[in-house]
Amino acid sequence: MGHVERTDKTLPLNEMMFYVRRDARLRERWNTDLESIAREFGLSREEYEALRDKDVRRLHELGVHQYYVPQILRLFYGASMNTNSHPALEAYKRAYPEETAQAFALVERLERRTRS
């Protein structure tokens, strides 16, 4: 998954997220005018498409800071009603299916251990 050392500090999407987090007007435009905001910040087509598609793995591969990816998902899906079936978590599950399967297998082993 995302690692700070893989963050691309020159990536326009990282700069955009820095400002979107702090500017209510940009946040208001997020779901209605995302492409325009992306152009204003100089995002490449690849960055915009990964953002628009909520492609967690691609965002990490592009160098989006790991702290910004959950914030991106919150902007799309909101932060309330977080459950194991929340769309933001589902985006991570799709991006990292092997890691998800390993995590669920570990949880199952630990639960079996505590039931014994």
C-alpha positions, 0 to 999 in steps of 0.5 A: 500500500502507500508509503511516505517514501514513495510519495511524489512531492511534485505531483499536482494531485498532492498539491491539489489535495493540500488546498482542497482540504483547507478550502470549503469552496473547493470541497463544495465543487468536488462532486460537481466540478472535479474535472475543472478543479483538476485542470486548475491544478494541472493534473495529468489525464492519468492523475485525473482518471485515477482520482475520478475512478477512485482507484486506490492502487493507481493513486498510490502508484502515481505517488499520492501521499498515503494520508491523502488517499483516505481523504479523497475517498471521504470527499467522494463517499463521506465519513459517516456510517463507516462499516466493513461494507463502506464504499471507501473500504471497498475501494481499498479491498478492490485495490489490494485483494491479496492483502485483504484476503490475508487480513481476513484470514488472519482475523479468522485465525485469531477469532478461532484462537480466542474461541478455543 
